[in-house]
Amino acid sequence: MAGIPADLGGEAPALILPEERTEYLEDPTMVPPQRILPSCDTANGVAFPPRRMVEVAAGIEEGGGRRPAPYTRSSPGRVTRLAAPVPPR
């Protein structure tokens, strides 16, 4: 599972990618290293840096695509995406 730190939700890729919490770093609590450091660790679960997904989103945006509306939590453990329809070109 991948996840952006909660305080970065809805931000542009240019603000998410430089953030240290979204970098691939070895988890120092595990010896020997067995995983990367989570970017998000909440009561709902542990998530890892979504760098590749954010890089793809940045490329889509640079190519003229639009970012969807932010994700919202509709119930514990379930995430629902809210987005307006994209008008035809």
Backbone torsions as a table, in degrees:
resi	resn	phi	psi	omega
1	MET	NA	141.0	177.5
2	ALA	-116.9	147.8	-179.4
3	GLY	-157.8	142.0	176.2
4	ILE	-86.6	139.0	175.3
5	PRO	-52.4	140.1	-172.5
6	ALA	-52.1	-38.5	-177.6
7	ASP	-72.5	-8.7	178.0
8	LEU	-103.6	-0.4	-179.9
9	GLY	-57.7	131.3	179.3
10	GLY	84.7	-4.5	179.8
11	GLU	-78.1	160.4	177.9
12	ALA	-72.0	151.1	178.0
13	PRO	-52.5	-35.1	-179.1
14	ALA	-62.9	-22.6	177.4
15	LEU	-94.6	-23.8	-178.1
16	ILE	-81.7	-46.6	-172.8
17	LEU	-61.5	-37.9	179.5
18	PRO	-74.2	-12.8	-177.5
19	GLU	-65.1	128.4	-177.3
20	GLU	-59.0	-33.0	-178.7
21	ARG	-68.6	-12.8	179.1
22	THR	-104.8	12.4	177.8
23	GLU	-89.8	156.5	176.4
24	TYR	-84.0	101.3	179.4
25	LEU	-124.1	144.7	177.3
26	GLU	-66.0	140.6	177.5
27	ASP	-74.6	112.3	-176.0
28	PRO	-71.1	-10.2	179.2
29	THR	-82.0	-8.6	-177.7
30	MET	-112.0	118.7	179.6
31	VAL	-125.4	121.3	-5.1
32	PRO	-69.8	162.8	-179.1
33	PRO	-55.2	129.3	-178.3
34	GLN	-125.5	-11.7	180.0
35	ARG	-159.1	171.3	175.4
36	ILE	-88.1	161.4	-178.8
37	LEU	-67.1	129.3	178.8
38	PRO	-63.2	147.2	175.7
39	SER	-92.3	-15.8	-177.0
40	CYS	-151.2	126.6	-179.9
41	ASP	-137.7	101.0	-176.6
42	THR	-127.4	-179.6	176.3
43	ALA	-62.9	-21.4	179.7
44	ASN	-85.2	-8.5	177.4
45	GLY	138.1	178.3	-179.8
46	VAL	-105.8	136.6	178.6
47	ALA	-131.0	153.4	-176.1
48	PHE	-111.5	161.0	-174.4
49	PRO	-51.6	128.6	-178.2
50	PRO	-92.5	35.7	-172.7
51	ARG	-52.6	-48.7	-176.8
52	ARG	-62.6	-41.4	178.7
53	MET	-64.6	-39.4	179.5
54	VAL	-69.1	-38.6	177.2
55	GLU	-62.5	-41.5	177.3
56	VAL	-64.0	-44.2	178.7
57	ALA	-60.7	-39.7	178.2
58	ALA	-62.9	-41.9	178.6
59	GLY	-63.7	-39.8	178.0
60	ILE	-64.4	-43.3	179.7
61	GLU	-63.7	-42.9	178.6
62	GLU	-63.4	-29.9	179.3
63	GLY	-83.9	5.1	177.3
64	GLY	104.0	-1.0	178.6
65	GLY	-73.9	166.1	-179.9
66	ARG	-111.3	145.5	174.7
67	ARG	-75.8	137.6	175.4
68	PRO	-71.4	167.0	174.6
69	ALA	-61.7	157.1	-179.7
70	PRO	-60.3	157.6	176.1
71	TYR	-79.3	147.5	175.9
72	THR	-130.1	151.5	179.7
73	ARG	-89.5	118.1	-178.2
74	SER	-92.3	-26.5	176.4
75	SER	-162.6	158.7	-179.0
76	PRO	-52.6	127.9	176.4
77	GLY	82.5	-1.8	-179.1
78	ARG	-127.6	132.1	179.2
79	VAL	-116.0	135.3	180.0
80	THR	-117.7	134.5	179.3
81	ARG	-93.7	131.2	177.8
82	LEU	-112.9	124.7	179.6
83	ALA	-150.7	144.2	175.4
84	ALA	-79.4	149.5	177.1
85	PRO	-61.1	145.2	177.9
86	VAL	-89.1	124.0	-179.1
87	PRO	-68.0	148.1	178.0
88	PRO	-66.0	153.7	179.0
89	ARG	-85.7	NA	NA
